[in-house]
């Protein structure tokens, strides 16, 4: 009972501590953030705010009015580009800030809620697993991260979710990692299902936040010590929960779309008939991302350059010969009027097309990338190596921010601590620490596979865990030395002085 009371008090302290951090944005450095901050969710915020007005009134989504007062189902490319659970972030923010608030809701209140919940889940999981030093130290450093604090409490976007999701997954699985069970109990199956449900839901907000989950099903196979058939059952339960949750969200949003469609038709509005992606495109950012270190193939981190390349191919095909006739590009001197074509979906001329909406666009971009990689694999490997180097060299550092203490250790290649800790974990066969590091390292996948030009390597917190592991080893070594050597020598010195 005393341990439970202590845990509750500590969790309450975390909440109060983060409230203190939130109330002092001047202590949060503004030099650790994702560049190009119109991405992620900010450039769709206005659209979602307009959608939320009618979602709150009528429960319909997507539904809004255009400047002419006509009912529409799309605003720019807000709905069609996926990641639609952002509407529920606004709903949560509206609840947290008070439903009587007249100003449109924003993402940050929901971001704060999820990050504090993630910190508490992480702390409680490792505290209950018996790793109390790790729980306290990691929570202090993670809750002080300048990048995460900025993206959670300052920046009105959704870049905080990869780290928040990682903390939830680690917190859920902490007891499993430390106990390494020999029998398959129902609680372990429940844990696997919970991990899948969380991942399937977080995917609807920001797809790259999913990377924190990708290695979890494999972890069950190597950490558990019961029979292989039961290990596969546990992995299957988690993957099944993830797929069912993802499918349920898709069905939910399709149902909401059909509801809005019926309402718009009944009120003589404009029904959206174009394509609708569930998640962000993959090959388009992969194409643009090669521009971070490419010097020979002409890649750049610029959407319009990708459009220009694809248009040259598309216009050679009869069905696309007249596509986007007004498009002209001389980056950065003469960009087109916008990212939308003159062509529209349907005959009403309301919903303008984007080149990503053309069915053959992604296959063309994919073919270009794969062809260049196949022809010059060492060119691509060199880009991957440079991204890894950049990720280890330019991390968000290690900070400690509590009342009256503001410490910052931000040195080049501080990420090398992660490699060192990995090697030591393998050398000493500490599989628990190894898996914590591997899972935390998985959030680097977008930076390595897509690009580091936007600094998404700041998602990486593996160096923080590595620092805590090394700090823990130093504390244990020091206390052992003092116990074996320091105290007896101190006692002898006291006795000599007493005799004198």
C-alpha positions as CSV (number, residue, x, y, z in Angstrom):
1,X,0.0,0.0,0.0
2,X,2.8,2.4,0.9
3,X,4.5,1.7,-2.5
4,X,1.2,2.5,-4.3
5,X,0.8,5.8,-2.4
6,X,4.4,6.7,-3.2
7,X,3.9,5.9,-6.9
8,X,0.7,8.1,-7.0
9,X,2.6,11.0,-5.3
10,X,5.5,10.7,-7.8
11,X,3.1,10.7,-10.7
12,X,1.4,13.8,-9.3
13,X,4.8,15.4,-9.0
14,X,5.4,14.7,-12.7
15,X,2.2,16.4,-13.6
16,X,3.0,19.4,-11.5
17,X,6.6,19.5,-12.9
18,X,5.3,19.6,-16.5
19,X,2.8,22.2,-15.5
20,X,5.7,24.3,-14.3
21,X,7.7,23.7,-17.5
22,X,4.6,24.6,-19.6
23,X,4.2,27.9,-17.7
24,X,7.8,29.0,-18.5
25,X,8.2,28.8,-22.3
26,X,11.1,31.3,-22.0
27,X,13.2,28.4,-20.6
28,X,12.5,26.3,-23.6
29,X,15.1,26.9,-26.3
30,X,13.7,27.7,-29.7
31,X,16.7,26.2,-31.6
32,X,15.6,22.6,-31.5
33,X,12.6,22.0,-33.7
34,X,11.6,20.5,-37.0
35,X,12.4,22.8,-39.8
36,X,9.7,23.6,-42.4
37,X,7.1,23.7,-39.7
38,X,4.3,24.3,-42.2
39,X,4.4,20.5,-42.5
40,X,3.1,17.9,-40.1
41,X,-0.3,19.5,-39.4
42,X,0.2,23.3,-39.2
43,X,-0.7,24.0,-42.8
44,X,-4.0,22.0,-42.4
45,X,-4.9,23.5,-39.0
46,X,-7.1,26.3,-40.5
47,X,-9.0,23.7,-42.5
48,X,-9.5,21.4,-39.5
49,X,-10.6,24.4,-37.5
50,X,-13.3,25.1,-40.0
51,X,-14.3,21.4,-40.2
52,X,-14.4,21.3,-36.4
53,X,-17.0,24.1,-36.3
54,X,-19.6,21.9,-38.0
55,X,-18.3,18.7,-36.4
56,X,-19.0,20.3,-33.0
57,X,-22.4,21.6,-34.1
58,X,-23.7,18.7,-36.2
59,X,-21.3,15.8,-35.6
60,X,-20.4,15.8,-39.3
61,X,-16.9,15.5,-40.8
62,X,-15.8,16.7,-43.3
63,X,-18.2,19.6,-43.6
64,X,-17.6,23.4,-43.8
65,X,-18.6,26.4,-45.8
66,X,-16.6,28.1,-48.4
67,X,-16.2,31.9,-48.6
68,X,-19.4,32.0,-50.7
69,X,-21.4,30.3,-47.9
70,X,-21.7,27.0,-49.8
71,X,-21.4,23.6,-48.1
72,X,-18.2,21.8,-49.1
73,X,-16.4,18.6,-48.0
74,X,-12.8,19.7,-48.7
75,X,-10.7,22.7,-47.9
76,X,-7.5,22.8,-50.0
77,X,-6.1,19.3,-49.4
78,X,-7.0,19.0,-45.7
79,X,-9.2,15.9,-45.8
80,X,-7.9,14.1,-48.8
81,X,-4.3,13.8,-47.6
82,X,-5.1,11.6,-44.6
83,X,-4.1,11.7,-40.9
84,X,-7.7,12.6,-40.1
85,X,-7.6,12.0,-36.4
86,X,-6.3,15.5,-36.0
87,X,-10.0,16.5,-35.8
88,X,-10.1,14.6,-32.5
89,X,-7.1,16.4,-31.3
90,X,-9.0,19.6,-31.7
91,X,-12.0,18.0,-30.0
92,X,-9.8,17.1,-27.0
93,X,-8.2,20.5,-27.0
94,X,-11.7,22.0,-27.0
95,X,-12.7,19.9,-24.0
96,X,-9.5,20.7,-22.1
97,X,-9.7,24.5,-22.6
98,X,-13.5,24.7,-22.1
99,X,-16.2,24.2,-24.7
100,X,-17.4,27.8,-24.1
101,X,-14.2,29.2,-25.5
102,X,-15.0,31.2,-28.7
103,X,-11.6,30.9,-30.3
104,X,-11.0,28.0,-32.6
105,X,-9.1,25.1,-30.8
106,X,-5.5,24.3,-31.6
107,X,-3.3,21.2,-31.2
108,X,-1.1,22.2,-28.3
109,X,-3.6,21.4,-25.4
110,X,-4.0,17.9,-26.7
111,X,-0.3,17.6,-27.3
112,X,0.3,18.5,-23.7
113,X,-2.2,16.0,-22.4
114,X,-0.7,13.1,-24.4
115,X,2.9,13.9,-23.5
116,X,2.2,14.1,-19.8
117,X,0.2,10.9,-20.0
118,X,3.1,9.3,-21.9
119,X,5.6,10.4,-19.3
120,X,3.4,9.0,-16.5
121,X,2.9,5.7,-18.3
122,X,6.6,5.4,-18.9
123,X,7.5,6.2,-15.3
124,X,4.8,3.9,-13.8
125,X,5.8,1.0,-16.1
126,X,9.5,1.0,-15.1
127,X,8.8,1.8,-11.5
128,X,6.5,-1.2,-11.2
129,X,9.1,-3.3,-13.1
130,X,11.6,-2.5,-10.3
131,X,13.9,-0.3,-12.4
132,X,13.4,2.7,-10.2
133,X,16.7,4.6,-10.8
134,X,16.1,4.2,-14.6
135,X,12.5,5.4,-14.2
136,X,13.4,8.5,-12.2
137,X,16.5,9.5,-14.2
138,X,15.0,8.8,-17.7
139,X,11.8,10.7,-16.8
140,X,13.7,13.7,-15.6
141,X,15.8,13.9,-18.8
142,X,13.0,13.0,-21.2
143,X,10.7,15.5,-19.5
144,X,13.4,18.2,-19.9
145,X,14.2,17.5,-23.6
146,X,14.3,20.9,-25.3
147,X,13.0,19.5,-28.6
148,X,10.0,17.7,-27.0
149,X,9.1,20.6,-24.7
150,X,9.2,23.0,-27.7
151,X,7.0,20.7,-29.9
152,X,4.6,19.9,-27.1
153,X,4.2,23.3,-25.3
154,X,5.2,25.9,-27.9
155,X,4.8,24.7,-31.5
156,X,1.3,24.3,-32.7
157,X,1.9,21.1,-34.7
158,X,2.0,17.3,-34.2
159,X,5.7,16.7,-34.1
160,X,5.7,15.6,-30.5
161,X,3.8,12.3,-31.1
162,X,6.7,10.1,-32.2
163,X,8.4,10.5,-28.8
164,X,5.2,10.5,-26.8
165,X,4.2,7.2,-28.6
166,X,7.6,5.7,-27.9
167,X,7.3,6.4,-24.1
168,X,3.8,4.8,-24.0
169,X,5.0,1.7,-25.8
170,X,8.1,1.4,-23.5
171,X,5.9,2.0,-20.4
172,X,3.4,-0.6,-21.4
173,X,6.1,-3.2,-22.0
174,X,8.5,-2.4,-19.1
175,X,7.3,-5.2,-16.8
176,X,7.5,-7.7,-19.7
177,X,11.0,-6.6,-20.6
178,X,12.3,-7.0,-17.0
179,X,10.4,-10.2,-16.1
180,X,11.0,-12.0,-19.3
181,X,8.1,-14.4,-18.5
182,X,8.3,-18.2,-18.8
183,X,4.6,-18.7,-19.1
184,X,2.0,-17.0,-21.4
185,X,-0.5,-15.3,-19.0
186,X,-3.6,-13.5,-20.1
187,X,-2.0,-10.2,-18.9
188,X,0.7,-10.5,-21.5
189,X,-1.8,-11.0,-24.3
190,X,-3.7,-7.9,-22.9
191,X,-0.4,-6.0,-23.0
192,X,0.2,-7.0,-26.6
193,X,-3.3,-6.0,-27.6
194,X,-2.9,-2.6,-25.9
195,X,0.4,-1.9,-27.8
196,X,-1.4,-2.7,-31.1
197,X,-4.4,-0.5,-30.3
198,X,-2.2,2.5,-29.3
199,X,-0.1,2.1,-32.4
200,X,-3.2,1.8,-34.7
201,X,-4.6,5.0,-33.2
202,X,-1.5,7.1,-33.1
203,X,-1.0,6.3,-36.8
204,X,-4.1,8.3,-37.6
205,X,-2.4,11.5,-36.3
206,X,1.1,11.2,-37.7
207,X,2.2,8.2,-39.7
208,X,5.9,8.4,-38.8
209,X,5.0,8.1,-35.1
210,X,4.3,4.4,-35.9
211,X,8.0,3.6,-36.0
212,X,8.1,3.2,-32.2
213,X,5.9,0.2,-32.6
214,X,7.4,-1.6,-35.6
215,X,9.9,-3.7,-33.6
216,X,7.5,-4.5,-30.7
217,X,6.0,-7.7,-32.2
218,X,9.5,-9.0,-32.9
219,X,10.5,-8.2,-29.3
220,X,7.9,-10.7,-28.1
221,X,9.7,-13.5,-30.0
222,X,13.1,-12.8,-28.4
223,X,12.3,-11.6,-24.9
224,X,9.7,-14.1,-23.8
225,X,11.0,-17.5,-22.6
226,X,7.9,-19.6,-23.2
227,X,7.3,-21.8,-26.2
228,X,7.7,-20.4,-29.7
229,X,4.1,-21.1,-30.7
230,X,2.9,-18.9,-27.8
231,X,5.4,-16.2,-28.7
232,X,4.1,-16.1,-32.2
233,X,0.6,-16.0,-30.7
234,X,1.5,-12.9,-28.7
235,X,3.0,-11.2,-31.8
236,X,-0.1,-12.1,-33.8
237,X,-2.4,-10.7,-31.1
238,X,-0.5,-7.4,-31.2
239,X,-0.4,-7.2,-35.0
240,X,-4.1,-8.2,-35.2
241,X,-5.0,-5.5,-32.7
242,X,-3.1,-3.0,-34.7
243,X,-4.7,-4.0,-38.0
244,X,-8.2,-4.1,-36.5
245,X,-7.7,-0.7,-34.9
246,X,-6.4,0.8,-38.1
247,X,-9.3,-0.7,-40.1
248,X,-11.8,0.5,-37.5
249,X,-10.5,4.1,-37.8
250,X,-10.8,3.9,-41.6
251,X,-14.3,2.6,-41.4
252,X,-15.2,5.3,-38.9
253,X,-13.9,8.1,-41.2
254,X,-15.6,6.5,-44.2
255,X,-18.9,6.4,-42.3
256,X,-18.4,10.1,-41.3
257,X,-17.7,11.0,-45.0
258,X,-20.9,9.3,-46.2
259,X,-22.9,11.1,-43.5
260,X,-21.5,14.4,-44.6
261,X,-22.0,13.5,-48.3
262,X,-25.7,12.9,-47.6
263,X,-26.0,16.2,-45.8
264,X,-24.2,18.2,-48.5
265,X,-26.4,16.6,-51.2
266,X,-29.6,17.5,-49.2
267,X,-28.4,21.1,-48.8
268,X,-27.3,21.5,-52.4
269,X,-23.7,21.8,-51.6
270,X,-20.7,20.4,-53.4
271,X,-19.8,16.7,-52.9
272,X,-16.1,15.8,-53.0
273,X,-15.5,13.1,-55.6
274,X,-11.7,13.0,-55.7
275,X,-9.3,10.4,-54.2
276,X,-8.8,10.2,-50.5
277,X,-5.6,8.9,-48.9
278,X,-5.7,7.4,-45.5
279,X,-2.1,8.3,-44.7
280,X,0.7,10.6,-46.1
281,X,2.4,9.6,-49.3
282,X,5.6,7.5,-49.0
283,X,7.5,7.8,-52.3
284,X,7.0,11.6,-52.7
285,X,8.9,12.5,-49.5
286,X,11.4,9.8,-50.2
287,X,12.1,11.4,-53.6
288,X,12.4,14.9,-52.2
289,X,14.4,13.7,-49.2
290,X,17.3,12.5,-51.3
291,X,18.2,16.1,-51.8
292,X,19.7,16.3,-48.3
293,X,23.0,14.8,-49.5
294,X,22.6,14.1,-53.2
295,X,25.1,16.1,-55.3
296,X,24.8,14.4,-58.7
297,X,21.2,13.4,-59.5
298,X,19.4,16.7,-59.1
299,X,17.3,15.8,-56.1
300,X,16.2,18.7,-53.8
301,X,13.8,19.0,-50.8
302,X,11.2,20.8,-52.9
303,X,7.7,19.4,-53.8
304,X,7.6,21.4,-57.0
305,X,10.7,19.9,-58.4
306,X,9.2,16.4,-57.9
307,X,6.1,17.7,-59.7
308,X,8.2,19.0,-62.6
309,X,9.9,15.7,-63.1
310,X,6.6,13.7,-63.0
311,X,4.9,16.1,-65.4
312,X,7.6,15.5,-68.0
313,X,6.7,11.8,-67.9
314,X,3.0,12.3,-67.6
315,X,2.7,14.6,-70.6
316,X,4.1,11.9,-72.9
317,X,1.0,9.9,-72.2
318,X,-2.2,10.7,-74.2
319,X,-4.5,10.9,-71.2
320,X,-2.3,13.4,-69.4
321,X,-1.1,15.5,-72.4
322,X,-3.0,18.6,-71.3
323,X,-2.5,18.2,-67.6
324,X,-1.7,21.4,-65.7
325,X,-1.0,23.6,-68.8
326,X,-0.3,26.7,-66.7
327,X,2.5,25.0,-64.8
328,X,5.9,26.6,-65.2
329,X,8.8,26.3,-62.8
330,X,12.1,28.0,-62.2
331,X,12.8,27.2,-58.6
332,X,13.1,29.4,-56.6
333,X,12.6,32.4,-58.9
334,X,9.3,31.6,-60.5
335,X,7.1,29.2,-58.6
336,X,3.6,28.5,-59.9
337,X,0.6,30.2,-58.2
338,X,0.2,27.3,-55.8
339,X,0.4,23.6,-55.4
340,X,-2.9,23.0,-57.1
341,X,-3.8,22.4,-60.7
342,X,-6.3,24.2,-62.8
343,X,-8.1,20.9,-63.3
344,X,-10.8,20.0,-60.8
345,X,-12.6,16.9,-59.6
346,X,-16.1,16.8,-61.1
347,X,-17.7,19.4,-63.3
348,X,-18.5,22.0,-60.6
349,X,-14.9,23.3,-60.6
350,X,-14.8,23.6,-56.7
351,X,-12.1,21.0,-55.8
352,X,-8.8,21.6,-57.5
353,X,-6.5,18.7,-58.1
354,X,-3.0,18.2,-56.7
355,X,-0.4,16.3,-58.7
356,X,-0.2,13.8,-55.9
357,X,-3.9,13.0,-56.6
358,X,-3.1,11.8,-60.1
359,X,-3.0,7.9,-59.9
360,X,0.2,7.6,-61.9
361,X,2.2,10.2,-59.9
362,X,3.5,8.0,-57.1
363,X,4.5,5.1,-59.5
364,X,6.5,7.5,-61.6
365,X,8.3,8.9,-58.5
366,X,8.9,5.4,-57.2
367,X,10.3,4.1,-60.5
368,X,12.7,7.1,-60.6
369,X,14.0,6.5,-57.1
370,X,14.4,2.7,-57.4
371,X,16.1,3.0,-60.8
372,X,18.7,5.5,-59.5
373,X,19.3,3.2,-56.5
374,X,19.6,0.1,-58.6
375,X,22.0,1.8,-61.0
376,X,24.2,3.4,-58.3
377,X,23.7,1.5,-55.0
378,X,26.9,3.0,-53.5
379,X,25.5,6.5,-54.1
380,X,22.4,5.6,-52.1
381,X,24.4,3.8,-49.4
382,X,26.6,7.0,-49.0
383,X,23.5,9.0,-48.5
384,X,22.2,6.6,-45.8
385,X,25.6,6.7,-44.0
386,X,25.7,10.5,-44.1
387,X,22.2,10.6,-42.6
388,X,23.3,8.2,-39.8
389,X,26.3,10.4,-39.1
390,X,24.1,13.5,-39.1
391,X,21.6,11.9,-36.8
392,X,24.3,11.0,-34.3
393,X,26.1,14.3,-34.6
394,X,23.1,16.6,-34.5
395,X,20.8,15.4,-31.7
396,X,18.7,17.5,-29.4
397,X,21.2,17.0,-26.6
398,X,20.6,16.1,-23.0
399,X,18.9,18.6,-20.7
400,X,17.7,18.8,-17.1
401,X,15.1,21.4,-16.3
402,X,13.6,21.4,-12.8
403,X,12.9,24.4,-10.5
404,X,16.2,26.2,-9.8
405,X,18.2,23.9,-12.1
406,X,18.7,24.4,-15.8
407,X,21.5,22.2,-17.2
408,X,22.2,21.5,-20.9
409,X,24.7,19.1,-22.4
410,X,24.7,19.7,-26.2
411,X,27.8,18.6,-27.9
412,X,28.5,17.2,-31.4
413,X,28.3,13.5,-31.7
414,X,26.6,13.1,-28.3
415,X,24.5,10.4,-30.1
416,X,27.7,8.2,-30.1
417,X,26.7,7.4,-26.5
418,X,23.9,5.3,-28.1
419,X,26.4,3.2,-30.0
420,X,28.6,2.8,-27.0
421,X,25.7,1.7,-24.8
422,X,24.6,-0.8,-27.6
423,X,28.1,-2.3,-27.6
424,X,28.2,-2.6,-23.8
425,X,24.7,-4.1,-23.7
426,X,25.8,-6.8,-26.2
427,X,29.1,-7.4,-24.5
428,X,27.5,-7.9,-21.0
429,X,24.5,-9.7,-22.6
430,X,22.0,-7.4,-21.0
431,X,19.0,-8.1,-23.3
432,X,16.6,-5.7,-21.4
433,X,18.8,-2.7,-22.0
434,X,19.5,-3.8,-25.5
435,X,15.9,-3.9,-26.4
436,X,15.1,-0.5,-24.8
437,X,17.9,0.9,-27.0
438,X,16.8,-0.9,-30.2
439,X,13.2,0.2,-29.8
440,X,14.2,3.8,-29.0
441,X,16.5,3.7,-32.0
442,X,13.6,2.7,-34.3
443,X,12.3,6.3,-34.3
444,X,15.3,7.3,-36.3
445,X,13.9,5.3,-39.3
446,X,12.2,8.3,-40.9
447,X,15.4,10.4,-40.7
448,X,17.5,7.6,-42.2
449,X,15.1,6.5,-44.9
450,X,13.5,9.8,-45.8
451,X,15.7,12.8,-44.9
452,X,17.5,14.7,-42.2
453,X,17.0,18.1,-44.0
454,X,14.0,18.8,-41.8
455,X,15.9,17.6,-38.7
456,X,13.5,14.8,-37.8
457,X,16.5,13.1,-36.2
458,X,15.4,15.1,-33.2
459,X,12.8,12.4,-32.6
460,X,15.8,10.3,-31.4
461,X,16.1,9.9,-27.6
462,X,18.2,6.8,-27.6
463,X,21.2,8.8,-26.4
464,X,19.2,9.8,-23.3
465,X,18.6,6.2,-22.4
466,X,22.3,5.4,-23.1
467,X,23.3,8.3,-20.8
468,X,21.1,6.9,-18.1
469,X,22.5,3.4,-18.5
470,X,26.0,4.7,-18.3
471,X,25.1,6.9,-15.3
472,X,23.6,4.0,-13.6
473,X,26.7,1.9,-14.2
474,X,28.9,4.8,-12.8
475,X,26.7,5.0,-9.6
476,X,26.8,1.2,-9.1
477,X,30.6,1.2,-9.6
478,X,31.1,4.1,-7.2
479,X,28.9,2.7,-4.5
480,X,30.6,-0.7,-4.8
481,X,34.1,0.8,-4.5
482,X,33.0,2.9,-1.5
483,X,31.5,-0.1,0.2
484,X,34.6,-2.3,-0.4
485,X,37.4,0.3,-0.1
486,X,36.3,3.7,0.9
487,X,34.5,3.1,4.2
488,X,37.1,0.7,5.7
489,X,39.9,3.2,4.9
490,X,37.9,6.0,6.3
491,X,37.3,4.0,9.5
492,X,41.1,3.3,9.8
493,X,41.9,7.0,9.4
494,X,39.4,7.9,12.2
495,X,41.0,5.2,14.5
496,X,44.5,6.5,13.9
497,X,43.5,10.1,14.7
498,X,41.8,8.9,17.9
499,X,44.9,7.1,19.1
500,X,47.0,10.1,18.4
